[in-house]
C-alpha cells in the first residue's frame, strides 16, 4: 500500500504489532537458526538482517565453503597485498569501480506501482542512495565528516544490456504467481529461476517476505574466499548469489515519496547494509549477538568495539567507547546511517579484487548502453530530492552525467526557471522563494525529455 500515514502513526502501529509478534514467538527461526532476541528490534518487532544465519546455512549446504577463520585469514592477506602495492606505487592510481546491477522485482500480478510490484522510480531511488552512500557524496544523506569516513569509490548502475544482448533498463519484472516468499521457496525457486549471470550482473531481488521471513528486512550472500578462477571453484551457490530485500524497505521516500515504504526503514539503507555484506563486511559487533561480550570483532580497527546491534538513533556506549551507530553495518534506523570507514573500504576493495563473481563485475560491459539509447537511459535514472523540498531542490543523475537543460513550471504552466546545465552546481536549485504547492521540472538531454513532479513545502 502507499505510504500515506504520518510517521508517528505508522511507527505506533508498528510498535504495537512488533510487541505482539515478539511475545507470540519468542524464538523465531530462519534457515533453521534461532534468531537471537538481541537481533529483534524491540520497538518494531522487525529483524534487520539474517545474513549471519544465511551464511551458517550455506556452510552446512556447501561444506567446502570457507569458515569464518579461513575467510579472515584469506582476506587479511589480500588486504596486506593491496596496501603493499599501493605503498610501492609512485602515485595513487585507484579508479572508481562501477558495479552493474539488475533488480528483479518479483510480484504476483499487481499493476506496476502497487504493493510489491514497485515503480521504476522507487528502484531508481535505491540506486541513487547506493551511489550517495558508497561515494560519501557531498550534499547528500550519504555524506559524513567523520575522520575515518571513507569514499568507498564504488558506484552502481542499472544494467543496459540483458543476458540475451537486448536493451534493458536493469529492472526485471517477474510474475511468479506467489503472494509471499519464505526462505525455502526463495532459495530453491525464486533466485535460481530468475538470476542473471552473477559474474556479469550483481543481482538484487525485491519481493514480499512471508512465512519464516515475516518481519525480516533483507539478507545477502557473503562473498566466496578463493584464489581459484572459474565458477566451479568458488564454493558453490552461484545460482543464489546477491541480496534480497523486502519491497517496503527498498528505495528512498526522500527521493521518490510516492513509493511503498515502511518507516523507519524508508531511506534505502537496508540495501546499503546488505550489499556491504555481499562485499565482505561484517556487522560492527562481529557476527555474534552475545550482548555481554566485547570480544567479537568485525576486523576493522577504526570501528569502535560494540557488544551487539543498536536500534533507533540514540547514542550508545557498550564497550570502551561509543558505538558507531551511524555505521551502515549496525542495525540503527535508516535516517542515522551515513558512514563506511577506511578499514571497511579496504575489505570491500580486497573482495572486489579477488573474490569470484565480484572481481569479474569490474570488467563487465553490461552497463554500456545500446547505440541510440544514451539520452533515454540517462533521463530514466534522474530523480529529484528531497521531495517535498523547502529551501533547495536537487536533480540527481546516474553516473554523474549532466542533462542539457531544465525548465521549472508551476501548476498553472507558468515558467519559474529555465536553466542551461553547464556544471553539477546547476543541479542544485534554490526554491526558497517559491510558494507552497506542486511544481514540475522538464529535463532535457539530446532529443529526449522527462518531466518530474515535486512539492514545495
N, C-alpha and C positions, 0 to 999 in steps of 0.2 A: 504494500500500500504506500501511498505517498507520504512524505514527511510533512505532516500538516499541523501536528500538535506542537505546543511550546515545549522547549527542552525540559522545563521544570515538570510539567505534567507527564511527559514521556518518561522522565527519569524516576518519578514517584511510582508510576505503574510498573516500571522495570524492577525497581527495588522490591516492591511487594511480591511480584511474581518470582523474583530471584530467591527471596527468603523462603517462599513456599516450596520452590524446586529443591533448594538445598536441604530443607527439613525433610522433604519427602524421600530424598535419595541422598543419604549422607556420603556414600562412596560410589559415585558413578564410575563406569569402566569404559575405556576407549581402547581399541586394539588389544583387548584383553587385559589392559593395565588399569589398576585402580588410580583414579585421579586424586592427587593429594588435596586435602582441604585448603592448603595454602595456595593452590593454583586456581581456586574458585573465587571470583570476586564476590566478597560478602555483601556488597551493595547492589549488584546487578544480577548475581547468580550465574554470570557467564564465565566461560573458560577461554581465556585469551588465546591459548596456543596449546596444541597437543603434539608438537614436533618431537619432543623428548620421547613420548610414548610411541610415536610412529617409528622413530629410529630404533627403539628396542624391538618392536615388531619386525622391522626389516632385518635386523641382525639374527633373529630367530629363523626367519624365512630364508635368508641367504647367509649361511654360516661363514662364507668366505669374506663377508663384509667386514671392514676394519673395526676393531674395538675402539672405544674412546681413547685408550692409551696409545694404540697403534696409529690412530689418526693424528693425535697431537704430536707424536714423535715424527711422523711424516711431514706435517705442515710446519713444524718448528725448523726442520732442515730446509724446507723451501723458502721460508721467510728469511732465514740467515743467508741463503744463497742470493736472494733478491737484494738484500742490503749490501752484501759484498760486491755485487755487480754495480749497484748504484754508487757506492763509495769509490769504486775503481774508475768510474766514468768521469770524464773531464767536465761534463755538464749533465744536468738532469734532462733526459730525453723522454720522460714519461708522457704518454699520449692518452687522451680520453678514450676509454673503451665504450663502444656502443653495443648494447645487448638487444638483439631483435626479439620481439615479444609477439606471441599470439595469445589472445584472450578467448577462451572457449566459454561462451555463455550458454549454459545448459538449462533448458526450460521445459515446460510441459504444455506448450501450445498457446501461452499467453501472447497478447499483442506486444510489440516492442514498446518498452517503457513501463510495462505493468509487471508487478511482482518480480520474480527472479529473471525475467527477460528484460534486463535493464537497458536503458537507452545508450546509443553510441556515445553521447556526451558524458554519461556517467563513467563509461570505460575510459574515455579520453581524459577525464579529470583525474583519474587514478594515475595515468602515465605522467601527467603534469606534476602530480605530487611526488612521484618517484624521482623525477628529474630535479625537483626542488630539494628533496631530502638528500639524495646521493651526491649532489653537486654543491650542497651547502649554499644555495643560491641566495644572493643578497636581495633583500627586499621581499622575501617570501617567508612563510612559516618554517621553511627548512633551514633558515639561517640561524647561526648562534655566534656568540662572541667568546665562547669558552677557549682557553689557551690550548686545550688538547683537541678541540673540534677539528674535523677533517673534511675537506672536499675529497670524496672518495674517487672522483674523476671517472665515474661510470654514468652513462646516460642510457635511457631506454627508448626504443622506437617501436611503434606498431609495424609489423611486417607488411611489406608492399607486394610480395610475391608469395603465392601459396605453394604447397608441395608439388603441384602439377605445373608450376611455372606461370600460372594465371594471375592477373592483378587481384589484390585483396586490400582491404583496409585494416587487416590484422585482427578483425573481430569475427570469430567463427561461431555462428549461432546454430545450436543443435537441439532439436526437439527429440528427447529420448523417451517421452511419454511417461515420465515418472515425476510425481509431485515433490518428493523429497528424497534425500540420499543419506544412508548410513555408511560407515566405513567399509564394510564388505562389498557393497554394491559399487562404491566409488573405486576401490582398488581393483576389483575384478571385472567391472563392466565399464563404468563411466570413463575413467582415464584411458585404459587400453584401446577402447573403441574410438576415441576422439583425438588422441595425441598426434601432434605433428613431430617430425624428426627432431628429437631433443638435442641432437648435435648441431642443428642449424637454427632452431627456434627455442626460446625459453617459454615453456608452456605454463599458462595461468588458467585455472578453471574457476568459474564463478557459478555457484548453484545454491539451492535451498537445502541446508542441512536438516536432517531429521534423525529419528531413531537414536542410536548411541552417540550421534554427533549433535544432538539438540543442545543449544546453548554454547556450542563451540564457534569461535570466530574464524579459525583457519589453521592450516599446518603446511609444512614444507618437507621436501625430501633433501636431507643433508647430502653434500657432495661426496663422491667416492674418493678414496685415497689410493691412488695407483700411479705408478710411473710407467705403466704399460699403455701402448697405443691400441685403439680399436675398441669397439663396443662389446666385444666378447670377453674383455679382461678387466672390466670395471665394477665387479661385484654385483652384477645383476640389476634388475629392476629398472631397465631402460624404458619400459612401457608405462611407467608411472611417474617419471621424473618431472618435477616442477612444484608449483604451490597451488593450493586450492583454498578459496575464501568464500565464506557465506556472503550472499549477494548484498545484504544490507550493511555490510562492513567494507564494501568496495567502492572507491571513489570518494569525492570530497563535496560536502554540502556547501563549502565556501566558494567552490568553482562552479558547480552545477547544482543549485539549490532545488531543482525540480526532481531530483533523483529519489531513489528509495533507500533510506538510511535508518540506522538505529543509533541514537545518542547513548553514550559518549564516544562511540567508535565510528564517527561520521566524517573524518577528515583524511582517510586514506592510509593511516599509519599501520593498520593490520597487515597490509600488503608489503609496506616498507619493512616491517618486522620479519615477516615470513621469508621474503627474499633475502634478508640478512642471513637467516638460517641456511637457505639454499646456496649461499655464497660462503658458508663456513663459520658463521658467528654463533656463539652460544648465548644463552641468557646471561645477563650481567652477574648473576649469582652462581653461574655454572649450570649444571643440569640436575642438581639436587634440590628438592623442596624442603629440606631439613631446616626449619626456621630457627633452630637452636645452635647452628654452626656457622662460622665464618671461614671455614677451611676449604670450601669448594671454590673453584676458580673458573673464569672464562678465558684465562690465559692471555689477558690483556692488562698490562701493568697500569695503564692510565684510566681504567675504570675502577673506582673505589670498591673494596670488598663489600658484599651485601649478603645477608643471610637468607634471602628469599625475595619473591616478587612483591612489588608495590602496586597498589591501585590508586585511583584518583590522582590528584596533583599535589598532594600535601608533602612537604619536606619530611624526610625520614632519616634517622640515624640508627643503623642496626649493628655496625661493627666499629671500627676505629675512626671513621669519618662519615660524612654524609653519603647517602645512597644517591647515585646518579639517576634520579627519577626521570630526567629528561632524555635519557638514552633510549634509542629506538628498540633496544633489546630488553627493556623492562616490560612490565605489564600495565603501566600507567595509561591514563586517558590520552586519546589522540592529541588533544589540544596542548598538552605539556611536553610532547616529544619533539626534539629538534637536534639530536646530536649522534653522529658516529665519531669515534675517536681515531687518533693516528694509528694506534695499535690494531684497532678493528679494521682499519683500512689495509694495513699490512697483511692481515689474514685474508681479506677478500681478494687482494691482488695476487697473493700466492695461489689461491684457488683458481682464479681466472687464468693464471699462467700454466697451471699444472694438472688440474683435475679433469678427468674425462667428462665430456659433454658440457664443460664450462669453457675450457681453453678453445674448443672448436667454434664457440659462439663469436669469438673475436674476429674470425675470418669469414663468417657467414655473410653472404651478399643479399639476403632476402629483404633487407630494408631499402635496397635500391629500387626506386620507382620505375615503373614501366614508362617508356617514352610517351610523352604527351599527357602524362597524368601528374606531373610535378606540382602544378599550381593547385589542382583539385585536392591532392593529398595534403599539401601544406595547410590549406584552409580547413580541411577536415579535422585537423588536430588543434585548431585555435580555440581558446577559451577566454572568458573574462573572469577576473577575480579582484577583490572579493565581490560577491554578488548576493545580496544587496551591498551597495557601497555608499560611503558618506563623504569622504574627502577626495580620495584618489581611486581611480579605476585603472586596472592593468590589463593589457592584452597579452596573453601567454601563448607562445608559439612552440612548435616542435623543432628540435634540432637547432634552436637559436636562429632560424631563418626569419627574415623580415617580410611582411606584406608590402605592397607598393603604396597603399594609402588606405584611409578610412574616413567615413563620414558618420557623424552622430546626429540622429533625428530625435525629436520628442514625439509624443503620442499623436500630435496634430500634423506630423510630417514636416515640421519646420527644422531647418538645419541649425544645429547647435555648434558644430565644429567640423571643419574639413581639413585633414592633415595629410601631407605627403610624408611618408616614413623614410627618413634618412639614417637614423640610428635607433638603437634599442631604447634610448631615452624618450623617443616619440611614442612608445607604447605605454607610458605611464601618464595618465590623463587627470588633470585637476578638475574635479566636478563639484567642488565645494560651493560654487555659486549657482548650481542648478537647483531648481525647485524640486521638491519631493515628487516622485512619480515614476512612470515607466518610460524608458528610452531604448533606442535601437542603434546598433553600430553596424554599418555596412562596410565590410572589409574586402579589399580588392587585391588580387595577385594575378598579374597577367590578364588573361581573358576570363578568369573565374572570380566569383564574388560569394560572400557568405554573410548573412545577417544574423546577429546575436542580440538578445534582449538583456537589459539589466535594469535594476531597480535602484533609484536614488532615495536614500533614507532622509 
